[in-house]
Amino acid sequence: MAAGDIAWILVSSALVLFMTPGLALFYGGMGRAKNVLNMLMMNFFTIAIVTVIWVAVGYTFAFGGSGGGIIGSIEDVGLAGLSGEELLFAMFQMTFAIITPALISGAVAGRMKFSAWVMFTALWALIVYPVVAHWAWEGWLTDLGAIDFAGGLVVHINAGIAALALVLVLGPRKGFPTEAFRPHSLPLTLIGTGILWFGWFGFNAGSAFAADGAAINAMVTTQIGASLGALGWVAAEWRKTGAPTMLGAASGAVAGLVAITPAAGFVGPAAAFVFGLLAGIVCYFAVSLKFRFGYDDSLDVVGVHLVGGIVGSLLLGFLAQASVGGVDGAIFGEISTLWYQFVGVVAVLAFSFAMTWLIAKAVDATVGLRVSDQQESEGLDISVHEERGYVLTDAR
């Protein structure tokens, strides 16, 4: 690997890691003021938890050689024997392993025990993420022909369906669905959105693993996807409610980023317009499904990441272009690509939902998932962490 390529992956690793604090701000502003530190802590602490799991066994389960296409071998336990470019690859992939469970935290905002979150995250990073990463990037889904440039299957669908399973076990917040749960700080959310958008260039363009034309294409399609996602979401809500909102623009940008993630290196700029616009519109309507079906996804992880990931992964089956990434989609004559994408989506949905459900049940049976009613009413910042996100007077 050339020195310039190494430098780019080093920078990309830092960019992707920076996304997790950005996600904390994005989620923190969307929740209530009395829970902002709890949300920041859930995301920040995930970095430490997953780093330990990834170094110990997560990397080797995901990339340590194939065990029949299902899970990696144990040859790289503790990153033993890795050096140079191999260690750089492990570091880059670690940042993906970190942000994926962090995405789930938005679904459970305001009501999950922090001890339960620590246990859940460790088990999920150990059991679920490495298996899906192996399937999609080195195992049987790769052998089948499914494609995922930067994590549509591995990160977004995986986290989105896991969020749904977890909230079904956890139950809704007090007052859901009749009480309005409004964001307490949209400026904080916008700062988080900006950090996520910035970091996503490392997420997608870094997945080219070289400072080359593929990375350039991925960066351009990422920018287009985010922009069209914001435009699509705001256009849909403006037409429906008569009010274009800052929250809608931020959510739409993230939806567009989610959808373009699996396709960033397989489609060109023109196709990226379709990914972003469709994701913005579809995800806008998808977030309301929680009211129809009664599951309380606090910060719309299901509506944005699960639905956006499915939109992007399946649309890739139509619009992949061999002249860009070496694979043609259905509109270019390869209908099998769409089938492989469908199989990949279904496989990740089934495995991640089932395993997350079991993990959530196990955690609930041991330490318990939910805080008490009193803690939920008081707010988790004070009742769990004994800290305040904001001190509005001189009183201490």
Sequence and secondary structure as in RCSB ss.txt:
>XXXX:A:sequence
MAAGDIAWILVSSALVLFMTPGLALFYGGMGRAKNVLNMLMMNFFTIAIVTVIWVAVGYTFAFGGSGGGIIGSIE
DVGLAGLSGEELLFAMFQMTFAIITPALISGAVAGRMKFSAWVMFTALWALIVYPVVAHWAWEGWLTDLGAIDFA
GGLVVHINAGIAALALVLVLGPRKGFPTEAFRPHSLPLTLIGTGILWFGWFGFNAGSAFAADGAAINAMVTTQIG
ASLGALGWVAAEWRKTGAPTMLGAASGAVAGLVAITPAAGFVGPAAAFVFGLLAGIVCYFAVSLKFRFGYDDSLD
VVGVHLVGGIVGSLLLGFLAQASVGGVDGAIFGEISTLWYQFVGVVAVLAFSFAMTWLIAKAVDATVGLRVSDQQ
ESEGLDISVHEERGYVLTDAR
>XXXX:A:secstr
  HHHHHHHHHHHHHHHHHHHHHHHHHHHHS GGGHHHHHHHHHHHHHHHHHHIIIIIHHHHHSSBSTTSSB ST
TGGGTT  THHHHHHHHHHHHHHHHHHHHGGGGTTTB HHHHHHHHHHHHHHTHHHHHHHHHTSHHHHHT   SS
SIIIIIIHHHHHHHHHHHHH   TTTTTS    S HHHHHHHHHHHHHHHHHHHHGGGSSSSHHHHHHHHHHHHH
HHHHHHHHHHHHHHHHS   HHHHHHHHHHHHHHHGGGTTTS HHHHHHHHHHHHHHHHHHTTHHHHH    TT 
HIIIIIHHHHHHHHHHHHH  HHHHS   GGGT HHHHHHHHHHHHHHHHHHHHHHHHHHHHHHHHT SB  HHH
HHH HHHHHHS  S   SS  
